[in-house]
Amino acid sequence: MPVSPAVHTPAARDPRISVRTGRIGRLLGAVLACTALAVSACASHPDDSASIIRTTTKIAGAGVVGTERDTTQACSLPTAPDPSEGPTRTIRHASGESRVPADPQRIVVLGTSALDAACAVGMWERVVGATTVAGPAAQPGYLGYGVLEVPGVGPAGDPDPALIAQLGPDLIIGEVPTGRAGYDALSDIAPTVLVGDQPDWEKQFTAIAGALGRHGAGEAALAAYHAEAAATGATLNARFVQASIVRFTPDGSEYLGTETFAAQILADTGAERPTAQRETSGPIDESDPVAAEGDLIYVMFAGPDGQEHGESVMRSDPWEKLGAVGDNRTFLVDDALWHTTGLTSARAVLTDIRDTLNAYVMD
């Protein structure tokens, strides 16, 4: 995926910008010294003005990330099904046991995680129906334009069994029973697998890939992701950076702890978290938002009301006194991407991290 024009990783930090934390100072000192991380960049850009991040897209001082995300290769090419002794297989899952097609052809997915997994193992073109998400588009933009053509079967919180039945699926897959879409009602339409609400996104992905008859493809995709994450972290010297993650809701704000999806992706690169954020998520005192501090801050807004509240906080004196804010190292990321789960989304978050972890924003 290409680098967003709003954010680029600098080869060297402009000496006019102060460094307020030791870890990022050591990292940028290494970059300035043309270590292995930036030998080619130093050689090709002797003028350190090339390191300045000039963005035309900012919100409340934060550089907006991913405005021109390339989704043309978001979904995998088709993959081969797992070996099978017959046309069906038995899948044990959170809601029971189901006899499902070994190579399903008409799939209905209930929830973004299932759609994301189908995308990651090259099965999205066999998805004939999907629940929809709130917002201007029926599906998250990071999955690509083709996914937007998938017919909707109702919102994620209340799928419509009648709409699902009209599509004639041979497999229904999701997380938990929701609204009218109870397990018995769904099973009357087609073989149904509900994998449960897994706190570990990788286990959730593996379960969905297995139900799709693509356990092998899923394992290969996960291995490729981990290799990419490790390579990204090594290239960026991520272990020297403490990355804060903050989410604004309509009536408050919180930092995201180690149990969250976004934090797990950062951990896979080797990036550190600020001391205050090394356990579970917690609220931020907006009159003294020290818990939000880090070498850089990733910000997300929970919907339009979350954005309205977040912008008001980010323009306040206490927020503007944070070191990362003063250093122009605050980045606004897509809530629909960073606050979800899935392998496709994990790869897109890696792209955002690659474009920002050592970057800063200037007009």
Buried (B, 14 or more C-beta within 10 A) or exposed (E): BEBBEBBBBBBBBBEEBEBBBEBBBBBBEBBBEBEEBBEEBBEEBEEBEBBBBEBEBBBBBBBBBBBEBBBEEBBBEBBEBBEEEEEBBEBEBBBEEBEBBBBBEBBBBBBBBBBBBBBBBBBBBBBBBBBBBEEEBBBBBBBBEBBEEBBBBBBBEEBBBEBBBBBEBBBBBBBBBBBBBBBEBBBEBBBBBBBBEBEEBBEBBBBBBBBBBBBBBBEBBBEEBEEBBBEBBBBBBBEBBBBBBBBBBBEBBBBBBBEBBBBBBBBBBBBBBBEBBEEEBEEBEBEEBEBBBBBBBBBBBBBEEBBEBBBEBBEBEBBEEBBBBBBBBBBBBBBBBBBBBBBBBBBBBBBBBBBBBBBBBEE
